[in-house]
Amino acid sequence: MLEALWDRRALLVSGKGGVGKTTLAAALAVAAARAGRTVLLAELAPEEDGPSPLAARVGARQAGPQVTRVRPGLHFVRLSAAEGHRHFLERALPARWLADAALRTRALRRFLEAGPALREMGLMYQLLALLRRTRPDGRFVHPLTVVDLPATGHALALAALPQRVLSLMPGGPIGRDVREGLDFLQDAARTAMVLASLPEPLPVSEALTVAAELRRLELPLSAAVLNRMPEDPFTPESRAALHRMLAAHGPHQGWRELERLERARAASVRLSRALRAPLLTLPELHATGPALVEALAEGFAPHPEHAPWQEALP
């Protein structure tokens, strides 16, 4: 499944805040780079200022709108609406100096910063500009771009933006670029959406709601990831024996952990049955930050003596 994802041009990682979405995006990018891909890891954050959690997870020294090298095969960028507006003006105006002059105009800058839709359009323009970049021989500079989308609400607003804009401005340079972006997002051969969740009832419910909205927007949900899945040490026989013991003797030490395992198993079954996409489960690991990213990446792209994480079955 991972090889199929890494053959796309863009891998968009979404999910509710707190489910490990940013760590997952970082681990996927690191693993793809280890597997020989040339990867651009892009952060699409609601706020463009301040510290970057994604940059910290991969050890990127700079977190700005310019692409920086992190390690062999892996680069990082923090998408910027202002940088996207610049790319659009450079394409729309006959000379680059006109775009620079326009952006120095205070009234235009205020206009571009005034509405959320204009900001989201700028982010989409920069992403498109990065995806378009080619080398002199015609190959893409970054064949794979992994995008850490913002939390669910912001991500869906961005995903719905192209259709809203096209309904208002179907033609002209704006309509042309927005249509290109929509075609790219809806093309399952080039774009994969990965949805992150946790093995708990509420995150799974939200993940299923997001999956339904992605289907409505005709965006290709290619995989879901159930993060922090607790290890289940029981066989069906030992589990049945344990339940008989609890029924006969009441609560026992460790029964809360058993309840947690039951919730996790139920969440996995519910998600795998309801989704129309493969489900990957990731184990709980005793690590945080960059160490957790490296450990997950090792599972995604293991050395020959290590086994990969398993794909969950309905």
Secondary structure as UniProt FT lines:
FT   HELIX           2..6
FT   STRAND          10..15
FT   TURN            17..18
FT   HELIX           21..34
FT   TURN            35..36
FT   STRAND          39..43
FT   HELIX           53..58
FT   STRAND          68..71
FT   TURN            72..73
FT   STRAND          74..78
FT   HELIX           81..92
FT   HELIX           96..103
FT   HELIX           106..114
FT   HELIX           116..132
FT   TURN            136..137
FT   STRAND          144..148
FT   HELIX           152..168
FT   HELIX           172..186
FT   TURN            188..190
FT   STRAND          191..197
FT   HELIX           201..216
FT   TURN            217..218
FT   STRAND          221..229
FT   HELIX           236..249
FT   TURN            253..254
FT   HELIX           255..274
FT   STRAND          279..283
FT   HELIX           289..300
FT   TURN            304..305
FT   STRAND          311..312
//
